[in-house]
């Protein structure tokens, strides 16, 4: 495990390297143009955000958008001990 001092040294080295090598720095993201209201900006959506937007447009009432697959069981499940007799609520 790293000590606080070694982490501090790593951060200082990274900052120094970033200050001396500006060509390799991460470009800033510009907000999308448009009238978004006072004090609001719109930025490009990430891949995951775009995927969620698409799924919501495709199936507006779908609440299981985070499930990669829905299992299908061939056999019925055993009855729960708390179920009323006969299986009817």
C-alpha positions in Angstrom: 0.0 0.0 0.0 1.3 3.5 -0.8 2.1 5.9 1.9 0.7 9.4 1.8 4.1 10.8 1.2 4.7 8.5 -1.8 1.3 9.5 -3.3 2.1 13.1 -2.7 5.4 12.7 -4.6 3.6 11.0 -7.5 1.1 13.8 -7.7 3.9 16.4 -7.7 5.7 14.5 -10.5 2.6 14.3 -12.6 1.8 18.0 -12.1 5.4 18.9 -13.1 5.2 16.7 -16.2 1.9 18.1 -17.1 3.2 21.7 -16.8 6.3 21.0 -18.9 4.5 19.0 -21.6 1.4 20.9 -22.8 1.2 19.2 -26.1 0.1 16.0 -24.4 -2.5 17.6 -22.2 -6.2 16.6 -22.4 -8.2 18.9 -24.6 -11.0 20.8 -22.9 -14.6 20.0 -23.8 -16.6 22.9 -25.3 -20.3 23.1 -24.5 -22.8 22.5 -27.3 -24.2 25.7 -28.8 -27.8 26.6 -28.0 -30.1 28.5 -25.7 -30.1 26.3 -22.6 -31.4 28.9 -20.2 -29.5 31.2 -17.7 -26.5 29.6 -16.1 -26.9 26.3 -18.0 -24.6 24.6 -20.4 -25.0 21.4 -22.5 -22.1 19.1 -23.1 -21.8 16.1 -25.5 -23.2 12.9 -24.0 -21.0 10.0 -23.3 -21.5 6.6 -25.0 -23.4 5.3 -22.0 -25.6 8.3 -21.8 -26.4 8.1 -25.5 -27.2 4.4 -25.1 -29.6 5.1 -22.3 -31.3 7.9 -24.3 -31.7 5.6 -27.2 -33.2 2.8 -25.1 -35.6 5.3 -23.5 -36.7 6.6 -27.0 -37.1 3.0 -28.1 -39.1 1.8 -25.1 -40.3 4.7 -23.0 -42.0 2.6 -20.3 -39.1 0.1 -20.0 -37.7 0.1 -16.5 -35.2 -2.8 -16.9 -32.8 -0.9 -19.1 -29.9 -1.9 -16.9 -30.4 -5.7 -17.3 -28.2 -7.1 -20.1 -30.5 -10.2 -20.4 -33.7 -11.5 -18.8 -33.4 -15.1 -17.7 -36.1 -17.6 -18.8 -36.6 -20.6 -16.7 -38.0 -23.8 -18.2 -39.2 -25.2 -14.9 -41.5 -23.5 -12.4 -40.0 -22.3 -9.2 -40.9 -24.1 -6.0 -43.7 -22.4 -4.0 -42.7 -19.8 -1.4 -43.5 -20.8 2.2 -45.3 -17.4 2.5 -47.6 -18.0 -0.5 -51.2 -18.9 0.3 -52.3 -22.4 -0.5 -53.3 -23.0 -4.1 -50.9 -20.4 -5.4 -53.5 -17.6 -5.6 -53.1 -14.4 -3.7 
